[in-house]
């Protein structure tokens, strides 16, 4: 398991929360939207909200090419995962489970979430690799080019949005303060389901040339889940891939997703 300070260069990730002090690309339409951004920012330092660097959630996007002194391996020490060419874009093969949800993700992605975060219903599959002849090759080390991250939001925060469990209302409120911070919005509302529960797909434009798909799936779980001393119900799933099968990856996540 890699500590955030030990990560290598991160190419395409999404910030899990609006970056404090960063001016939104789109002007906030209402004070409520601005408040949502502040609430999420405050939640980013809490255990209940995850954020990935470079890809899709928990970290701020960077592209400085910095490489730590010692890169961590994905599986066993000195044994990087390097699938054959036909396996690069496989979207299944790795079951992921937490006390709140489960799904089956890409086998070539590294499960990079600490056990205590997993217990609090966070998820972080990351595609670590390098570009060879214009193609991202999974190696288990190097830079992060893809991600499937799951971020739970505290009920105290989602209730403050004033929309109850209205998914469309929540997506509208997060449009400027969250989604637009991760890239220009291509489509805000796209209906789907997670284990029979209404969900929404928001697609944004990737920040780096390798990215082919960058999207967020959001949903209110059918019930609240205990997460430490808090409760969570609203979830954000961030998906980033450098391959041309982004829709297949999204369908894999939504099709295998199960609420606990």
C-alpha atoms as one frame of an Amber mdcrd trajectory, in Angstrom:
protein
   0.000   0.000   0.000   1.439   3.367  -0.966   1.354   6.438   1.189   0.309
   9.607  -0.640   3.807  11.039  -0.171   5.299   8.016  -1.929   3.238   8.245
  -5.102   4.850   8.652  -8.483   3.825  11.198 -11.093   0.080  11.410 -11.547
  -1.408  12.170 -14.916  -5.182  12.085 -14.985  -7.107  12.044 -11.746 -10.026
  13.953 -10.443  -9.976  15.988  -7.301 -12.327  14.399  -4.845 -13.283  17.759
  -3.452 -13.116  21.307  -4.789  -9.652  22.680  -4.220  -9.576  25.293  -1.504
  -8.764  28.736  -2.819  -9.121  27.694  -6.456 -11.441  29.851  -8.573 -14.182
  27.769 -10.257 -14.110  27.657 -14.057 -17.810  28.381 -14.190 -19.421  31.110
 -12.115 -21.546  29.730  -9.286 -25.209  30.288 -10.031 -26.367  30.522  -6.441
 -25.014  31.000  -2.957 -26.155  27.481  -2.215 -23.763  26.099  -4.833 -20.920
  28.072  -3.308 -21.820  26.655   0.085 -21.760  23.145  -1.320 -18.218  23.682
  -2.530 -17.112  24.887   0.887 -18.811  21.979   2.624 -17.138  19.433   0.385
 -13.789  21.127   0.822 -14.144  20.915   4.566 -15.078  17.280   4.289 -11.968
  16.472   2.305  -9.842  16.316   5.432 -12.258  13.961   7.162 -11.947  10.201
   7.174 -15.307   9.836   5.471 -14.304  11.558   2.238 -11.563  10.228  -0.022
  -9.482  12.101  -2.544  -7.031  10.654  -5.093  -4.041  12.454  -6.703  -3.483
  12.472 -10.430  -6.448  10.399 -11.549  -9.921  10.627 -10.427 -10.433  11.318
  -6.804  -8.331  11.813  -3.782  -5.543  14.027  -5.127  -5.116  17.281  -6.946
  -4.145  16.821 -10.579  -0.478  17.299 -11.305   1.638  16.772 -14.387   5.092
  17.680 -13.218   6.668  14.344 -14.045   8.147  14.117 -10.568   9.170  10.625
  -9.524   9.709   9.633  -5.893  12.960   8.060  -4.860  11.299   4.678  -4.422
   8.244   3.674  -6.381   5.977   1.132  -4.732   4.957  -2.044  -6.503   1.328
  -3.013  -6.954   1.476  -6.625  -5.934   4.600  -8.270  -4.629   7.901  -6.457
  -4.290   9.821  -6.468  -7.559   6.977  -8.207  -9.383   5.055  -5.593 -11.413
   1.809  -6.564 -13.077   2.369  -6.438 -16.829  -0.520  -7.983 -18.769  -0.146
  -8.895 -22.419  -1.429  -6.425 -25.018  -4.828  -8.092 -25.234  -5.346  -7.587
 -21.514  -4.653  -3.864 -21.282  -8.271  -2.773 -21.524  -9.957  -5.618 -19.632
 -12.557  -4.072 -17.331 -13.216  -7.054 -15.037 -11.336  -9.569 -12.916 -10.860
  -7.710  -9.616 -13.639  -7.899  -6.999 -13.714  -4.968  -4.567 -15.810  -5.016
  -1.403 -16.482  -2.644   1.505 -19.138  -2.612   4.265 -21.273  -0.331   2.040
 -20.873  -1.659  -1.503 -19.065  -4.058  -3.831 -18.297  -4.303  -7.550 -15.854
  -5.969  -9.940 -13.229  -3.718 -11.494 -10.298  -3.981 -13.926  -7.752  -6.642
 -13.014  -4.810  -4.525 -14.223  -5.646  -1.666 -11.841  -3.913  -1.510  -8.455
  -6.122  -1.604  -5.365  -4.576   1.358  -3.574  -6.759   1.982  -0.564  -5.782
   1.476   3.060  -7.748  -1.083   5.057  -9.077   1.576   7.426 -10.333   3.633
   4.470 -11.939   0.538   2.999 -13.767   0.017   6.280 -15.155   3.534   5.847
 -16.407   2.656   2.347 -13.700   4.309   0.248 -12.396   2.685  -2.906  -9.377
   3.371  -5.118  -8.372   1.223  -8.088  -5.556   2.893 -10.025  -3.906   2.146
 -13.358  -0.151   2.504 -12.795   2.003   2.163 -15.888   3.978   3.794 -18.667
   3.409   4.816 -22.272   4.989   2.475 -24.810   4.584   3.306 -28.498   1.678
   5.583 -27.664  -0.152   2.980 -25.566  -0.460   2.966 -21.768   0.980  -0.341
 -20.564   0.034  -1.420 -17.008   3.171  -2.115 -14.968   2.065  -1.613 -11.374
   4.595   1.223 -10.992   5.283   4.520 -12.721   2.570   7.109 -13.311  -1.181
   6.870 -12.778  -3.188   6.950 -16.010  -6.547   5.605 -14.893  -8.741   5.202
 -11.867 -11.986   3.915 -10.427 -12.436   5.691  -7.094 -15.356   5.678  -4.697
 -15.923   8.568  -2.325 -18.627   8.534   0.369 -20.096  11.834   1.556 -21.303
  12.339   5.103 -25.040  12.638   5.629 -24.441  15.855   7.563 -22.960  17.328
   4.397 -25.519  16.037   1.889 -28.388  17.144   4.133 -26.947  20.669   4.165
 -27.460  20.840   0.404 -31.184  21.175   1.044 -32.290  18.712  -1.650 -33.048
  15.688   0.504 -32.215  12.589  -1.528 -33.136  14.192  -4.852 -30.288  12.999
  -7.071 -30.934  15.483  -9.859 -30.889  18.338  -7.380 -27.619  17.140  -5.871
 -25.992  16.864  -9.309 -27.123  20.380 -10.219 -25.668  21.761  -7.000 -22.335
  20.035  -7.593 -22.088  21.101 -11.238 -20.004  24.241 -10.731 -18.476  23.645
  -7.323 -17.254  20.111  -7.994 -17.622  18.642 -11.489 -16.418  21.755 -13.323
 -13.355  21.783 -11.078 -12.376  18.432 -12.574 -12.755  19.423 -16.221 -15.103
  21.101 -18.680 -18.497  19.435 -18.366 -19.460  17.499 -21.502 -22.774  16.169
 -20.163 -24.206  16.759 -16.697 -27.176  14.377 -16.541 -27.108  10.825 -17.893
 -29.388   8.327 -16.168 -28.175   4.918 -15.020 -28.653   2.655 -11.993 -26.535
   1.087  -9.275 -28.085  -2.174  -8.098 -31.547  -0.909  -9.036 -31.037   2.482
  -7.392 -31.203   5.623  -9.592 -27.748   6.980 -10.405 -26.323   9.682 -12.649
 -23.319   9.901 -14.950 -21.576  13.246 -15.447 -18.891  13.327 -18.128 -16.063
  15.862 -18.170 -13.169  16.541 -20.494  -9.853  14.998 -19.500  -6.875  17.206
 -18.718  -4.201  15.060 -20.381  -3.809  13.657 -23.866  -3.800  10.029 -22.735
  -7.263  10.294 -21.178 -10.122   8.911 -23.256 -12.920   8.920 -20.681 -13.360
  10.886 -17.467 -16.712  10.599 -15.715 -18.460  10.654 -12.353 -21.251   8.341
 -11.245 -23.295   9.675  -8.337 -26.068   8.108  -6.288 -27.832   8.118  -2.955
 -27.615   4.645  -1.425 -30.976   3.070  -0.517 -30.076   3.508   3.143 -27.527
   5.193   5.346 -24.339   3.370   6.278 -22.333   3.819   9.461 -18.816   5.070
   8.804 -16.937   5.464  12.043 -18.843   8.041  14.067 -20.589   9.361  10.956
 -23.200   8.162   8.507 -22.840   8.232   4.727 -25.393   7.899   1.938 -24.283
   9.927  -1.094 -21.501   8.361  -3.162 -19.288   9.674  -5.963 -17.579   7.149
  -8.245 -14.881   8.705 -10.415 -13.802   6.827 -13.542 -10.777   7.677 -15.680
  -9.251   5.513 -18.412  -6.685   5.997 -21.180  -8.344   3.309 -23.293 -11.151
   3.612 -25.825 -13.534   1.403 -23.856 -14.647   3.990 -21.307 -18.327   3.164
 -21.767 -17.559  -0.508 -21.223 -15.769   0.316 -17.966 -18.695   2.442 -16.803
 -21.113  -0.380 -17.658 -18.888  -2.852 -15.820 -19.005  -0.772 -12.642 -22.733
  -0.060 -12.788 -23.593  -3.603 -13.858 -21.682  -5.366 -11.086 -22.352  -2.821
  -8.332 -24.148  -4.150  -5.246 -25.201  -2.261  -2.133 -24.414  -4.135   1.084
